[in-house]
Amino acid sequence: MSNVYKSIFEANLDGRLEELLINLLRYDSSANVQEPIRNFLYNYQIMSDNFWSTYKNAKTYEDVLGCYYQFSKNQCVIIETLLENLKLTLDDYNVKEDLQVMLRNGFTF
């Protein structure tokens, strides 16, 4: 279990997202919750690495802003995927609804 917490801290996530994931694990630390979070962290790492690679090669401010814009869009996509994966694994309707509201309020784009 501490492995997933360590992965969350090492991912350098936005503070709000980090807090949401940790609170979710405190609520339910089953493998059904840990696995979607691990998948999310894996995809986040790939997305982040891609951002920094593209950022370092940017030649203009427009390129930098475009790079960040794409990163933000990708972040929304992987958060939506996390939400869908968690909704599939969690049986309690109230938990699904609360999770959806937390993630959407935390990351509106």
mmCIF file of the C-alpha atoms, coordinates in Angstrom:
data_MODEL
# 
_entry.id   MODEL 
# 
loop_
_atom_site.group_PDB 
_atom_site.id 
_atom_site.type_symbol 
_atom_site.label_atom_id 
_atom_site.label_alt_id 
_atom_site.label_comp_id 
_atom_site.label_asym_id 
_atom_site.label_entity_id 
_atom_site.label_seq_id 
_atom_site.pdbx_PDB_ins_code 
_atom_site.Cartn_x 
_atom_site.Cartn_y 
_atom_site.Cartn_z 
_atom_site.occupancy 
_atom_site.B_iso_or_equiv 
_atom_site.pdbx_formal_charge 
_atom_site.auth_seq_id 
_atom_site.auth_comp_id 
_atom_site.auth_asym_id 
_atom_site.auth_atom_id 
_atom_site.pdbx_PDB_model_num 
ATOM 1   C CA . MET A 1 1   ? 0.000   0.000  0.000   1.00 0.00 ? 1   MET A CA 1 
ATOM 2   C CA . SER A 1 2   ? 2.714   2.504  0.873   1.00 0.00 ? 2   SER A CA 1 
ATOM 3   C CA . ASN A 1 3   ? 3.992   1.910  -2.639  1.00 0.00 ? 3   ASN A CA 1 
ATOM 4   C CA . VAL A 1 4   ? 1.012   3.692  -4.184  1.00 0.00 ? 4   VAL A CA 1 
ATOM 5   C CA . TYR A 1 5   ? 1.345   6.580  -1.709  1.00 0.00 ? 5   TYR A CA 1 
ATOM 6   C CA . LYS A 1 6   ? 5.022   6.891  -2.585  1.00 0.00 ? 6   LYS A CA 1 
ATOM 7   C CA . SER A 1 7   ? 4.144   6.895  -6.296  1.00 0.00 ? 7   SER A CA 1 
ATOM 8   C CA . ILE A 1 8   ? 1.616   9.669  -5.734  1.00 0.00 ? 8   ILE A CA 1 
ATOM 9   C CA . PHE A 1 9   ? 4.148   11.849 -3.925  1.00 0.00 ? 9   PHE A CA 1 
ATOM 10  C CA . GLU A 1 10  ? 6.872   11.185 -6.507  1.00 0.00 ? 10  GLU A CA 1 
ATOM 11  C CA . ALA A 1 11  ? 4.607   12.077 -9.430  1.00 0.00 ? 11  ALA A CA 1 
ATOM 12  C CA . ASN A 1 12  ? 4.752   15.810 -8.592  1.00 0.00 ? 12  ASN A CA 1 
ATOM 13  C CA . LEU A 1 13  ? 1.018   16.188 -9.103  1.00 0.00 ? 13  LEU A CA 1 
ATOM 14  C CA . ASP A 1 14  ? -0.951  19.325 -8.548  1.00 0.00 ? 14  ASP A CA 1 
ATOM 15  C CA . GLY A 1 15  ? -1.574  19.607 -4.793  1.00 0.00 ? 15  GLY A CA 1 
ATOM 16  C CA . ARG A 1 16  ? -5.337  19.317 -5.177  1.00 0.00 ? 16  ARG A CA 1 
ATOM 17  C CA . LEU A 1 17  ? -5.082  16.137 -7.219  1.00 0.00 ? 17  LEU A CA 1 
ATOM 18  C CA . GLU A 1 18  ? -2.548  14.642 -4.839  1.00 0.00 ? 18  GLU A CA 1 
ATOM 19  C CA . GLU A 1 19  ? -4.859  15.362 -1.911  1.00 0.00 ? 19  GLU A CA 1 
ATOM 20  C CA . LEU A 1 20  ? -7.855  13.839 -3.724  1.00 0.00 ? 20  LEU A CA 1 
ATOM 21  C CA . LEU A 1 21  ? -6.002  10.640 -4.504  1.00 0.00 ? 21  LEU A CA 1 
ATOM 22  C CA . ILE A 1 22  ? -4.683  10.268 -0.965  1.00 0.00 ? 22  ILE A CA 1 
ATOM 23  C CA . ASN A 1 23  ? -8.114  10.887 0.528   1.00 0.00 ? 23  ASN A CA 1 
ATOM 24  C CA . LEU A 1 24  ? -9.618  8.375  -1.852  1.00 0.00 ? 24  LEU A CA 1 
ATOM 25  C CA . LEU A 1 25  ? -7.094  5.779  -0.735  1.00 0.00 ? 25  LEU A CA 1 
ATOM 26  C CA . ARG A 1 26  ? -7.845  6.566  2.901   1.00 0.00 ? 26  ARG A CA 1 
ATOM 27  C CA . TYR A 1 27  ? -11.506 5.938  2.169   1.00 0.00 ? 27  TYR A CA 1 
ATOM 28  C CA . ASP A 1 28  ? -10.906 2.743  0.198   1.00 0.00 ? 28  ASP A CA 1 
ATOM 29  C CA . SER A 1 29  ? -7.443  1.261  -0.159  1.00 0.00 ? 29  SER A CA 1 
ATOM 30  C CA . SER A 1 30  ? -8.548  -1.899 -1.928  1.00 0.00 ? 30  SER A CA 1 
ATOM 31  C CA . ALA A 1 31  ? -6.801  -3.150 -5.047  1.00 0.00 ? 31  ALA A CA 1 
ATOM 32  C CA . ASN A 1 32  ? -9.894  -2.022 -6.976  1.00 0.00 ? 32  ASN A CA 1 
ATOM 33  C CA . VAL A 1 33  ? -8.967  1.569  -6.159  1.00 0.00 ? 33  VAL A CA 1 
ATOM 34  C CA . GLN A 1 34  ? -5.193  1.243  -6.168  1.00 0.00 ? 34  GLN A CA 1 
ATOM 35  C CA . GLU A 1 35  ? -4.975  -0.225 -9.668  1.00 0.00 ? 35  GLU A CA 1 
ATOM 36  C CA . PRO A 1 36  ? -6.799  2.641  -11.476 1.00 0.00 ? 36  PRO A CA 1 
ATOM 37  C CA . ILE A 1 37  ? -4.634  5.099  -9.523  1.00 0.00 ? 37  ILE A CA 1 
ATOM 38  C CA . ARG A 1 38  ? -1.469  3.269  -10.561 1.00 0.00 ? 38  ARG A CA 1 
ATOM 39  C CA . ASN A 1 39  ? -2.617  3.336  -14.200 1.00 0.00 ? 39  ASN A CA 1 
ATOM 40  C CA . PHE A 1 40  ? -3.338  7.047  -13.878 1.00 0.00 ? 40  PHE A CA 1 
ATOM 41  C CA . LEU A 1 41  ? 0.113   7.703  -12.403 1.00 0.00 ? 41  LEU A CA 1 
ATOM 42  C CA . TYR A 1 42  ? 1.759   5.730  -15.196 1.00 0.00 ? 42  TYR A CA 1 
ATOM 43  C CA . ASN A 1 43  ? -0.091  7.755  -17.837 1.00 0.00 ? 43  ASN A CA 1 
ATOM 44  C CA . TYR A 1 44  ? 0.621   10.975 -15.974 1.00 0.00 ? 44  TYR A CA 1 
ATOM 45  C CA . GLN A 1 45  ? 4.351   10.209 -15.997 1.00 0.00 ? 45  GLN A CA 1 
ATOM 46  C CA . ILE A 1 46  ? 4.328   9.599  -19.747 1.00 0.00 ? 46  ILE A CA 1 
ATOM 47  C CA . MET A 1 47  ? 2.349   12.794 -20.319 1.00 0.00 ? 47  MET A CA 1 
ATOM 48  C CA . SER A 1 48  ? 4.658   14.796 -18.060 1.00 0.00 ? 48  SER A CA 1 
ATOM 49  C CA . ASP A 1 49  ? 7.806   13.447 -19.714 1.00 0.00 ? 49  ASP A CA 1 
ATOM 50  C CA . ASN A 1 50  ? 6.340   14.310 -23.116 1.00 0.00 ? 50  ASN A CA 1 
ATOM 51  C CA . PHE A 1 51  ? 5.527   17.828 -21.930 1.00 0.00 ? 51  PHE A CA 1 
ATOM 52  C CA . TRP A 1 52  ? 9.065   18.499 -20.707 1.00 0.00 ? 52  TRP A CA 1 
ATOM 53  C CA . SER A 1 53  ? 10.592  17.056 -23.842 1.00 0.00 ? 53  SER A CA 1 
ATOM 54  C CA . THR A 1 54  ? 8.409   19.229 -26.038 1.00 0.00 ? 54  THR A CA 1 
ATOM 55  C CA . TYR A 1 55  ? 8.912   22.247 -23.769 1.00 0.00 ? 55  TYR A CA 1 
ATOM 56  C CA . LYS A 1 56  ? 12.697  22.007 -24.003 1.00 0.00 ? 56  LYS A CA 1 
ATOM 57  C CA . ASN A 1 57  ? 12.480  21.996 -27.802 1.00 0.00 ? 57  ASN A CA 1 
ATOM 58  C CA . ALA A 1 58  ? 10.062  24.940 -28.015 1.00 0.00 ? 58  ALA A CA 1 
ATOM 59  C CA . LYS A 1 59  ? 11.433  27.838 -30.004 1.00 0.00 ? 59  LYS A CA 1 
ATOM 60  C CA . THR A 1 60  ? 8.787   30.501 -29.321 1.00 0.00 ? 60  THR A CA 1 
ATOM 61  C CA . TYR A 1 61  ? 6.418   31.552 -26.584 1.00 0.00 ? 61  TYR A CA 1 
ATOM 62  C CA . GLU A 1 62  ? 3.573   30.365 -28.784 1.00 0.00 ? 62  GLU A CA 1 
ATOM 63  C CA . ASP A 1 63  ? 5.177   26.902 -28.833 1.00 0.00 ? 63  ASP A CA 1 
ATOM 64  C CA . VAL A 1 64  ? 5.531   26.962 -25.033 1.00 0.00 ? 64  VAL A CA 1 
ATOM 65  C CA . LEU A 1 65  ? 1.922   28.028 -24.543 1.00 0.00 ? 65  LEU A CA 1 
ATOM 66  C CA . GLY A 1 66  ? 0.731   25.436 -27.054 1.00 0.00 ? 66  GLY A CA 1 
ATOM 67  C CA . CYS A 1 67  ? 2.736   22.791 -25.231 1.00 0.00 ? 67  CYS A CA 1 
ATOM 68  C CA . TYR A 1 68  ? 1.190   23.734 -21.902 1.00 0.00 ? 68  TYR A CA 1 
ATOM 69  C CA . TYR A 1 69  ? -2.275  23.878 -23.435 1.00 0.00 ? 69  TYR A CA 1 
ATOM 70  C CA . GLN A 1 70  ? -1.849  20.339 -24.781 1.00 0.00 ? 70  GLN A CA 1 
ATOM 71  C CA . PHE A 1 71  ? -0.555  19.179 -21.386 1.00 0.00 ? 71  PHE A CA 1 
ATOM 72  C CA . SER A 1 72  ? -3.649  20.644 -19.704 1.00 0.00 ? 72  SER A CA 1 
ATOM 73  C CA . LYS A 1 73  ? -5.977  18.957 -22.182 1.00 0.00 ? 73  LYS A CA 1 
ATOM 74  C CA . ASN A 1 74  ? -4.181  15.639 -21.732 1.00 0.00 ? 74  ASN A CA 1 
ATOM 75  C CA . GLN A 1 75  ? -4.430  16.002 -17.967 1.00 0.00 ? 75  GLN A CA 1 
ATOM 76  C CA . CYS A 1 76  ? -8.190  16.410 -18.246 1.00 0.00 ? 76  CYS A CA 1 
ATOM 77  C CA . VAL A 1 77  ? -8.397  13.292 -20.418 1.00 0.00 ? 77  VAL A CA 1 
ATOM 78  C CA . ILE A 1 78  ? -6.451  11.090 -18.028 1.00 0.00 ? 78  ILE A CA 1 
ATOM 79  C CA . ILE A 1 79  ? -8.452  12.404 -15.066 1.00 0.00 ? 79  ILE A CA 1 
ATOM 80  C CA . GLU A 1 80  ? -11.663 11.532 -16.900 1.00 0.00 ? 80  GLU A CA 1 
ATOM 81  C CA . THR A 1 81  ? -10.229 8.074  -17.599 1.00 0.00 ? 81  THR A CA 1 
ATOM 82  C CA . LEU A 1 82  ? -9.347  7.667  -13.916 1.00 0.00 ? 82  LEU A CA 1 
ATOM 83  C CA . LEU A 1 83  ? -12.865 8.675  -12.992 1.00 0.00 ? 83  LEU A CA 1 
ATOM 84  C CA . GLU A 1 84  ? -14.382 6.158  -15.394 1.00 0.00 ? 84  GLU A CA 1 
ATOM 85  C CA . ASN A 1 85  ? -12.081 3.379  -14.192 1.00 0.00 ? 85  ASN A CA 1 
ATOM 86  C CA . LEU A 1 86  ? -12.931 4.105  -10.572 1.00 0.00 ? 86  LEU A CA 1 
ATOM 87  C CA . LYS A 1 87  ? -16.637 4.256  -11.337 1.00 0.00 ? 87  LYS A CA 1 
ATOM 88  C CA . LEU A 1 88  ? -16.396 0.766  -12.809 1.00 0.00 ? 88  LEU A CA 1 
ATOM 89  C CA . THR A 1 89  ? -14.750 -0.617 -9.683  1.00 0.00 ? 89  THR A CA 1 
ATOM 90  C CA . LEU A 1 90  ? -16.733 1.139  -6.976  1.00 0.00 ? 90  LEU A CA 1 
ATOM 91  C CA . ASP A 1 91  ? -20.157 -0.286 -6.251  1.00 0.00 ? 91  ASP A CA 1 
ATOM 92  C CA . ASP A 1 92  ? -21.463 2.366  -3.892  1.00 0.00 ? 92  ASP A CA 1 
ATOM 93  C CA . TYR A 1 93  ? -23.423 4.921  -5.922  1.00 0.00 ? 93  TYR A CA 1 
ATOM 94  C CA . ASN A 1 94  ? -22.790 7.715  -3.387  1.00 0.00 ? 94  ASN A CA 1 
ATOM 95  C CA . VAL A 1 95  ? -19.046 7.124  -3.569  1.00 0.00 ? 95  VAL A CA 1 
ATOM 96  C CA . LYS A 1 96  ? -19.172 7.311  -7.362  1.00 0.00 ? 96  LYS A CA 1 
ATOM 97  C CA . GLU A 1 97  ? -21.149 10.540 -7.234  1.00 0.00 ? 97  GLU A CA 1 
ATOM 98  C CA . ASP A 1 98  ? -18.908 12.114 -4.574  1.00 0.00 ? 98  ASP A CA 1 
ATOM 99  C CA . LEU A 1 99  ? -15.784 11.134 -6.501  1.00 0.00 ? 99  LEU A CA 1 
ATOM 100 C CA . GLN A 1 100 ? -17.129 12.591 -9.707  1.00 0.00 ? 100 GLN A CA 1 
ATOM 101 C CA . VAL A 1 101 ? -17.975 15.892 -8.020  1.00 0.00 ? 101 VAL A CA 1 
ATOM 102 C CA . MET A 1 102 ? -14.559 16.054 -6.288  1.00 0.00 ? 102 MET A CA 1 
ATOM 103 C CA . LEU A 1 103 ? -12.607 15.477 -9.483  1.00 0.00 ? 103 LEU A CA 1 
ATOM 104 C CA . ARG A 1 104 ? -14.703 17.804 -11.614 1.00 0.00 ? 104 ARG A CA 1 
ATOM 105 C CA . ASN A 1 105 ? -14.596 20.604 -9.041  1.00 0.00 ? 105 ASN A CA 1 
ATOM 106 C CA . GLY A 1 106 ? -10.860 20.147 -8.598  1.00 0.00 ? 106 GLY A CA 1 
ATOM 107 C CA . PHE A 1 107 ? -10.048 20.166 -12.295 1.00 0.00 ? 107 PHE A CA 1 
ATOM 108 C CA . THR A 1 108 ? -12.383 22.203 -14.401 1.00 0.00 ? 108 THR A CA 1 
ATOM 109 C CA . PHE A 1 109 ? -10.908 23.318 -17.682 1.00 0.00 ? 109 PHE A CA 1 
# 
